[in-house]
């Protein structure tokens, strides 16, 4: 009997030691996932290179997208833009804020593809609340659909944040401040968990620069003894003082990176001088690696370049056709009436409408009919079912209608008939993007192909005339994540 007890005790001890060793290993792995050895200067090297190498004689353009939800939408980015224009006068900043208030990560991911494609930035500044799995899916879209540098922001201080908890196995008798749990401890508050652990792990995994805003809020609030609520409008959204503080933290972070840049480069965007591309008999041929190719010119070309990509016209490539954000739900002007309209091999440039009828008083159900300015009547549906148009050109998923969400927020019903509008455009034809460089010169950007497969391609331009002499460079974009 005594021998059996000894064996049981020994077995229990071995099991306990095994569990503790495993917990220690998992703790080490978790910490390694969050500790990054790549500098943020390297992660946004192209952004920093554009700024640092811009001169009065060569004013380079930086396109910046601010994306997220209401905190990003609040307006602190306007103060940042003003700061940039004063501090970096030789850089041409072209910015858009396409944030959507009230859209946590699970909502925002339904809009990400179209919002990013519509602007195609050099730099994305991103913050959103919500599910960290949806957050990661948004990051993967950034990384697979653009070659943009990315800065992610941790949360601001809606309360005085806890200090970071060293999550994992903790054998001390007293828990560290900010930790919850026993033996296996974790951050006490979700916003601290997201800011101190989830976002840093994603920043390391996907090569994102990270502004540690939440930690700086903590330091500021502890140093000044300011009530965090005095910086907020409603317990969460920043007031004028809060927005100024957010902007000052971002300026501090960004300016430090610009100052530290020491010639780092990245290879996701490659410029090919137009002068280096031979064009015998008016035909220019070049190879590039990536999913997007632009032609930049200092003057408008006589006509849009006639181009093929691997022998295929861009007019036959899905990625050249993009759908706009839909018109507003009206009762919440920032919200599109439909989070996402998905194109299915739609190669027709036209305006679309969905006419909503038989809207129930609680806005849970309604009928709709879809019509294109070229296609004509393209079918009808009901809000509770996924819809594919008769032509097969577009799809609207039932989950993406925003009427019920708007009604639950504002308690104001929409009246039938209600019209929703959107547009399908061909970005690889039509008119170039024109950017005023602020020194009396303009930059004309012709998208030769967009959204093609992310690999090596051959582009052939025909009918290259004398106006091509104003072409400056071809620019190829290769997203770092291939999916």
N, C-alpha and C positions, 0 to 999 in steps of 0.2 A: 504493500500500500504506500509506504513511504517512498519507494522507488518510483511508483507511478506519479506521485505528486511532484517529485523532483523533475521528472520528464515533462510534466505539464507546465511547471514553472519555467523550465529551460525553453520550452517551445514558445511560451508567451513572451519571454524576454527576447528571443530571436525575432519573433514577429514584430515586436515593438521597435527593436533596433532597425529592422528592415523598413518599417513604415517611416521612421525618423530619417533614415538615410535617403529614402525616396523623396520625402518632403524637402529635404535639404537640396537634393539635386534639382527638383522642380523649382524651388525658390531661386537657385542660381540661374537656371534657364530663363525664368521669368525676368529677372533683373537684366540679363544679357540682351533680351529682346527690347528693352527700353533704353539701354545705354548705347548711344550712337557715337561712332568714332569718325564719321565723315562730317566735315564742317558745313555749316549752312552757306558759307561763301561758295563752296563747290556746288552745292545743290541748286543754287540760283545763279550759276556762273554767267550764263548768257545775259540775264537781266543786268547784272553788275557790269559786265563788259560793255554793254550798250551805253550805260550811264557814264562809265569812266572814260570811254574812248570817244564820246561825243565832243565835238569842238564847234566853235562859231562857224567854221568853214564846212563842217560835216555834222549837221544836226540829225542824229539818229532817232528813230521812232521806237517807242516802247508802248505796246498795247497791253493795258491792264484791266482784268475783269475782277470786280468785287462780287462775290457770290456767297449766298447763304440765306438767312432768314431775317427776322426783324432787327436784330442787333446790327447786322451789316447794312440793313436798309435805313437805319436811323439817321445817317448823314455824316458820321465822323469821317468818312472817306473824303468829303469835300475839303476838310481841313488838311488832310494828308496831301491832297492834290495841290492845294495852294502852297504848302510847304515844299513840295517837290519842285514846283515851278520857280520858286525863289532860290532854293538851294542848288538845283541842277538846271540852270537856264539853257544849257546847250542841248538838252534832251527834249524831244517832243513827246509828251505824254498824251496818249489817247486812251480814255478810260470809259468804262461802262459799269453801272451798278445794276445787275439783273437779279438781285436778291428778292425773295418773296416772303413777306412777313407772315407768320403763322404757319410756315411750312417746315416742320421738323424733318429730319433726314429721310424718313420713310416717304414723305410727300415729295421732298425736293429731288430725290433720285428719279422720280417719274418725269421731271422737267429738265434734268441735267443735260442730256444729249443735245436737245435742240437749243438750249440757251448757250452752251459752249460753242456749238457749231456756228451759231448765228454771228458770233463776234470773233472767234478764233484768236485768243489772246497769246501774248508772249509770256505773261505772268498772271497767275490766278491767286487772289487773296481770298481765303475760304474760312468760314466759321459757320457751324450749324449745331443745334442741339438735337438730341434724340438717340435712337438706337444705333449702337456702334457698328453693327453689321451693315446697316444701310449706309452709314458714314463710309465704311470701307468700300462698299460698292460704288459710291460716288467717286471716291479717289481712283478706283480702278477705271472708271469711265474717263476721268481726266487723263490718266496715264495711257490709256489705249486709244484715245481719240484725238489727243493733241500732243504737241511737243513742248507744251508750256512749262515754265518753271512754276513751282507751287509753294506758297507760304500758307501754312495752316495756323490758326490762332486758337489758343486755349481760351476758356471762358473768362469773362470779367468777374469782378467780385460782387455778386448780388448780396452776399453776406461776407463777413471776414473769413476767408478760406482757412481750412485747416492746413497744417504743414504736411508735406508728403509723407505717406506711410510706407515704410520698407515692407511691402507685402510679401507674404509667404510664411515660412516657418519662423516662429518667434518663441523662444523658450524662456524669456525673461518673465519674472513674476508680475511686473507692472507693464501694462500696454503703453506703447508709444502714443503720444498725442496724435490724434487724427486717425488712429487705427480702431477697428472694430473686430470682434471675434477673439477666440483663444487658440493658442498654438498656431493655427493657420489664420493669419490676420489679413485684413483688407482695409482699404480706405473707407472711412465712415460715411462720407457723403458722395453721391453719384457725380456731381459736377467736379469734385476733386479727383474722383476715380478716372473720369474721362480725361481731365486736363493733365494729371500727373502720370497716368499709366497707359490708357488706351491710345490717346493721340501720339505720345512719344513712340510707342511701339509701331504704330502705323507710319510715322515719319521715318523711322529707321527702315522699315520694310519696303517703302515705296520711294525713298529718296526725297522726302519733303523737308523744306525748311520749316522751322516751328518757332513762332513767337510765344514766349512763356508768359503770356499776359496775366494769367491767374496768379502766378507767383509774385509778379510785380504789384498787382493789386493788394495782395496780402502784406507785402513789405510796406507799401504806401499807407495802408489803413492802420497798421500797427505803429508806424512811425509818427503819423499825424493825429491819431486818435479820432479821425473823422468817422462819423456814422455812415456806413455804406449807403443807407437809404437816402441820405441827403444828396447822393449822386444819381438817384434814380427817379423816374416819373411815377412808377406804379409797382415798385418792388422788384422789377426786373430790367425794364428798358431805361437806357441812360437819358438823363436830362442834359441841358447844355454843359454843365460842369462834368458830367460823366462822359459825354462825347469828347470833350476837350482832353480828358485824361486818357481815354482810349487812343485818341489820335497821337497824343504825346508819347505814349508807350510805343506805338507802332513806329513813329518817327525815330525814336531812340534806337529801336531794334534795327530798322532798315538802314539808317545812316551809319550805324556801326558796321554793318555788312559792306556797304559801299566803301567805307574807309579801309576795311581790312582786305578788300579784293586785291589779289597779288598775281593777276594774270591767269587765274584758273579758267579753263575752257570746258565746254561740253559739246558733244557731237550729235545732238538730236536735231539741230537745225544747221544745214549746210548751204552756204552761199556760193554760187558759181558765176563769176563775172560774165556778163553777156559778151564781152569782147573776146573771151576765151572759147566761145562756142563757134565753130566754123559753120558757114552757111553757103555752101556752093549752090549756085543756081537758085538762090532764094529759099533754100531748105536748110533749117537748123535742126541738128540732131544732138541730143544729150541723154545721158543715163543719170538716173537719180535713185536714191534709196529712201522709201518712205511712202506715206499715204496722201501727201498733198504737195503740189508744186505751184509756185507763184512766179510771175514775171513782174519785176519792179522797173518802172520807167520814170524819167524826169519830165516827160511830156506825154500827152495822150497819143496812142498809136492811131494810125489812120483807120484801122478796123480791129475788131477782136481777133487775136491770132487763131488761124486754122490749125488745130493740133490733133494729133492722135497719141494715145498712150498704149504702147504695145499693140499698135495697129487698130485700136478701138477709139471711136470718138467719145469725148467726155459727155456728149449728149446721150450716150447709151450707158453711162455709169451712174448707178444709184446715188452714190455719195455726193454728186453734183447738185442733186435736188434736195432742197431743204424746206421744211415747213415752219412757218412763223409761230410765235406764241398766239393763242387764240385771244379774241376780244374778251373784255372783262365780264365778270359775273354781275357787275354793277353795284350791288349792295356792299361788296368789298372790292373797291376799285383796283387794288393791287393784284387780286387773284384772277387768273385766267379761268374762263368758264369750264374749260377742259384742261386737265393737267398735261395730257399728251395726246396728240394725233400722230399715229404711226403711218409713215408712207410704206407702201408695198409695191415697189417697182413702178412708182408714179413718175413718169417722165414728161408730164404736161405742166407747163407754167400757167397757172390760173388762180383765180380767187374762189374761195369756197364759203358756203354758208350752211348752217344747220338751223332749221326753223323748229322751235320747240312748241308743242301744243299739248293740251290736256294735262297741264301741270297740276298735280294733286296739291291740296292746301298745305300739307306738311312737306312738300317738295321732294318726296321720296320717289315718285314715279312721274314720268312724262313720256310722250311720244316725240319723235323728231324725224325730219326729212332732210337729207343731205343733197346739195346741189352745187355743181361746179360751173364757173362761167364759160368753160369750154366743153366740159363733159356733159353738162345738163343734169337732169334728175338722176341721182345715183343711189337711190334706195331710201328706205325708211327703217326706223328701229324703235326700240323701247329702252328706256334708261337702265333697266335692270339686267339687260343682256348685252354681251359683247357684240359689236357691230362691225361688219366688213361690207364696204360699199359694193354695189352691183358690178362695177368695173374691176373690182379687186385692187383699186389703187390705194385705198387707205383703210385704216382700222381705228376704231375708238373702243377702248375697253370700258366696261360699265363702271369700274372702280374710279375712273378718272373724271367723271362729272363732278362739279364742285357745288351744285345748287344746294344739296342737303347740308353740306358743311357751312355754307354761307348763311343758310336759314338758321341753323343751330347757333351761329355766332351773333347774328343781327336780329333774328326773329322778324324779318321783313320778307314776305314772299314775293317771288317774281311772277309777273302776270303774262299769260299767253296772249298772242304769240310772242316768243322771245327769240331774238336772232343772235347767233354766234358766228363770228367771222374768222377766217384765217387765210393765209396765202401760201402757195407753193411756188418757189422761185428756183431758177437755175443759176447757181453762183459761178458756174464755169462759162457764162455767156452774159451778154447784156451790157452792163456798165461796170467799169472798174471801181474799186474803193479809192477815193481821193482823199489824201491827207495833206493839210496845210502845214508846212514845216515852219511857218512863222518868220521866215527870212526872205519872203518874196518868192519862194520856190514851192512846188507841189510834188507830192509823190503819188504815182498812179500804180495800183496793185491789181494785176490781172490774175485771177485764180484759173490756172490751166487745168487742174484736176483736184478734186477733193474727195475724201472718203473712199479712196481706192484701197486695194490690199496693201498692207504694210510690208513691202518688200522691194526688191530692185525692179525698176521699170526703164523703158526707153521712150522718150518723148520726141516726137517729130513735128516741127512747125513748118508749115508751107506758106508760100506767098509772103516771105519776109521782105518788106519793102524798105525804102530809105528811112521811113519813120522809125524803123527798128534801131536806128543809130542812137536814139534817145533811151533805149533800154539800158538799164544799169546792171541788173543781175537777175539770175534765176535763184529762187530760194526753195529748198526742199525740206520738208518737215517729216521727221521719223519718230512717231510716238515710241517711248521706251518699253511699253508693255504690249505684247502681241497677244490678242485673244481671238 
